[in-house]
Amino acid sequence: PLLQTFQVCMAQSAPDAGRLATLGAHSVTFEGNIKAASPPLPYDPRDLHELKQAINQRPLWLAASTHPGEEEIIAGVHKKLAAQFPGLLTILVPRHAVRGEQIAADLGNQGLTVARRSQKQPISPQTNIYLGDSMGEMGLYYRLGRIVFIGGSLVAHGGQNPLEGARLDSALLFGAHMFNFTEQAAALMEAGGAHQVGDANALTNQVALLLADGKEARRRAAAAAATADDGQ
């Protein structure tokens, strides 16, 4: 009865359109996911310049929009890769910035040196994890990390929007739980712009591959960007 009160329902996918109709909606149309039409995320050029100067030539990767249970995995991946890639910097951005203090404490207890964005702590040569516990700066972080793990996908959350990273020249990695973005994840994998990892070991191996092979990372990033443009 509730859905029957609407004159038009626009669904983000064909399966969703069928579900809405089954639930009683009239005049259901499939117009595509509006996220595909979003412009690249904004950023502050001055902040980007300052962070690039601080990072210099260090190898790095980004874990974007992580959820509880994933930060421990990211920490383990960093530890495994640090010996193979001296100076490795992991940028870790939790989905909810309010968790920053607890995440920083947990990482510190694991022997990692953390610099928090919210506290304006600088990146030093000793920094292992740069914790992006700030609001509205994903556009900045995506422009720093060209190798990107999409959070919410190694735990049963459903994954965050992979198109944001795809639009900003990123080779994408995500876990099996991408049911919030099923069509986008499938299209990115089919094009070769994203790779699915089943566990921490697979994530470690893929990040290592992309850190070691810049040409492959650039190829995947270009494929992801092309896929995002097709959706737009």
C-alpha positions in Angstrom: 0.0 0.0 0.0 2.8 2.4 0.7 4.5 2.0 -2.6 1.2 2.2 -4.5 0.9 5.8 -3.4 3.8 6.9 -5.6 3.1 7.9 -9.2 6.7 7.0 -10.4 9.4 4.9 -9.0 12.9 5.0 -10.6 15.1 2.0 -9.8 18.9 1.8 -9.8 18.9 -1.6 -11.5 16.7 -3.9 -13.4 16.4 -6.4 -10.5 15.5 -3.6 -8.1 12.8 -2.5 -10.6 11.3 -6.0 -10.5 11.3 -6.0 -6.7 9.6 -2.6 -6.4 6.9 -3.8 -8.8 6.4 -7.0 -6.8 6.0 -4.9 -3.7 3.2 -2.9 -5.4 4.8 0.1 -7.0 3.3 1.4 -10.2 5.2 2.9 -13.2 8.5 1.5 -12.3 11.4 2.6 -14.6 15.0 1.6 -14.6 17.1 4.7 -15.2 20.5 3.5 -13.9 22.4 4.1 -10.7 22.7 7.9 -10.1 26.1 7.3 -8.5 27.4 6.6 -12.0 26.7 10.3 -12.9 28.5 11.8 -9.9 31.5 14.0 -10.7 34.9 13.2 -9.3 35.1 13.8 -5.5 36.5 17.3 -4.6 39.8 18.0 -2.9 42.0 20.9 -1.7 45.0 21.3 -4.0 47.1 22.8 -1.2 46.5 19.9 1.1 47.3 17.4 -1.7 50.5 19.2 -2.5 51.5 19.2 1.2 50.8 15.5 1.6 52.6 14.6 -1.5 55.7 16.5 -0.3 55.6 14.7 3.0 55.1 11.2 1.4 57.8 11.9 -1.3 58.6 8.7 -3.2 57.5 6.2 -0.5 55.5 3.2 -1.8 51.9 3.5 -0.6 48.4 2.1 -0.9 45.0 3.1 0.4 42.4 1.2 2.4 39.2 3.3 1.8 36.1 3.5 4.0 36.9 0.5 6.2 34.5 -1.0 8.7 35.1 -2.8 12.0 37.0 -6.0 11.5 38.9 -4.7 8.5 41.4 -2.4 10.2 43.1 -5.4 11.8 43.3 -7.1 8.4 44.9 -3.9 6.9 47.4 -3.8 9.8 48.4 -7.4 9.1 48.8 -6.7 5.4 51.0 -3.7 6.1 53.3 -5.7 8.4 53.7 -8.5 5.8 54.5 -6.0 3.0 56.8 -3.6 5.0 59.8 -5.9 4.8 59.4 -6.3 1.0 58.8 -2.6 0.3 60.9 -0.4 2.6 59.3 2.8 3.6 55.8 1.5 2.9 53.0 3.9 3.9 49.4 2.6 4.3 46.7 5.2 4.2 43.7 3.9 6.2 40.4 5.8 6.0 37.6 4.5 8.2 34.1 4.9 6.9 33.2 6.6 10.2 35.7 9.1 11.3 34.5 9.0 14.9 36.2 5.7 15.3 39.6 7.3 14.7 40.8 7.4 18.3 40.0 3.7 18.9 41.6 2.6 15.6 44.7 4.6 16.4 45.0 3.0 19.8 44.5 -0.5 18.4 47.1 0.0 15.7 49.5 1.4 18.2 49.1 -1.7 20.4 50.2 -3.7 17.3 53.4 -1.8 17.2 52.5 0.5 14.3 53.3 4.2 14.2 50.2 6.1 13.4 49.7 9.7 12.3 46.1 11.0 12.6 44.7 13.5 10.0 42.1 14.8 12.5 44.9 15.8 14.9 47.0 17.4 12.2 49.8 14.9 13.0 52.5 15.1 10.2 53.7 12.1 8.2 57.2 11.4 9.3 59.7 8.8 7.9 58.7 6.6 10.9 55.0 6.7 10.1 53.5 3.3 9.1 49.8 4.2 9.0 48.4 7.6 8.0 44.9 7.5 9.5 42.4 9.6 7.5 39.9 10.1 10.3 38.6 13.3 8.8 35.3 14.2 7.1 34.7 15.0 3.4 38.3 14.3 2.2 38.0 11.1 0.3 38.8 13.0 -2.9 42.1 13.9 -1.3 42.9 10.3 -0.2 42.0 8.8 -3.5 44.3 11.2 -5.3 47.2 10.0 -3.1 46.6 6.2 -3.3 46.6 4.7 -6.7 46.3 1.2 -5.3 42.9 1.1 -3.4 41.1 -1.5 -1.3 37.4 -0.8 -1.0 36.2 -1.2 2.5 33.0 -2.9 3.7 33.8 -5.8 1.4 35.9 -8.2 3.5 33.2 -8.0 6.2 29.5 -8.6 5.4 28.6 -4.9 5.0 28.2 -4.8 1.3 31.1 -2.7 0.1 31.4 1.1 -0.5 31.1 2.8 -3.8 33.9 1.6 -6.1 33.2 4.2 -8.7 34.7 7.0 -6.6 38.1 5.4 -6.7 37.7 4.3 -10.3 37.2 8.0 -11.4 40.4 9.0 -9.8 42.9 6.7 -11.5 42.9 3.8 -9.0 43.5 0.1 -9.4 40.8 -1.4 -7.3 40.7 -4.3 -4.9 37.7 -5.5 -2.9 36.4 -8.5 -1.0 33.5 -10.9 -1.8 30.9 -8.7 0.0 30.0 -6.2 -2.7 26.3 -6.7 -2.7 25.6 -3.0 -2.4 27.3 -2.5 -5.7 26.8 -5.8 -7.5 26.6 -4.5 -11.1 29.4 -1.9 -10.7 31.7 -4.5 -9.1 31.0 -7.0 -11.9 31.6 -4.4 -14.6 34.9 -3.3 -13.1 36.2 -6.9 -12.8 35.1 -7.8 -16.3 37.0 -4.8 -17.7 40.1 -5.7 -15.7 40.0 -2.5 -13.5 39.3 -4.4 -10.3 40.3 -7.7 -8.6 38.4 -9.6 -6.0 40.3 -10.9 -3.0 38.9 -13.5 -0.7 41.0 -13.0 2.4 44.0 -11.2 4.0 46.6 -13.4 2.1 45.0 -12.6 -1.2 44.9 -8.9 -0.4 48.5 -9.0 0.6 49.5 -10.7 -2.7 47.5 -8.3 -4.8 48.9 -5.2 -3.2 52.4 -6.6 -3.5 51.9 -7.3 -7.2 50.7 -3.8 -7.9 53.4 -2.1 -5.8 56.0 -4.1 -7.7 54.5 -3.6 -11.2 53.6 0.0 -11.8 52.7 -0.8 -15.4 50.0 -3.3 -14.3 48.7 -0.9 -11.7 48.3 1.8 -14.4 46.6 -0.6 -16.8 44.1 -1.6 -14.2 43.5 2.0 -13.2 42.8 3.0 -16.8 40.4 0.1 -17.2 38.5 1.2 -14.0 38.3 4.8 -15.2 37.0 3.7 -18.6 34.3 1.6 -16.9 33.3 4.5 -14.7 33.0 6.8 -17.7 30.8 4.2 -19.5 28.3 4.3 -16.6 28.2 8.0 -16.5 
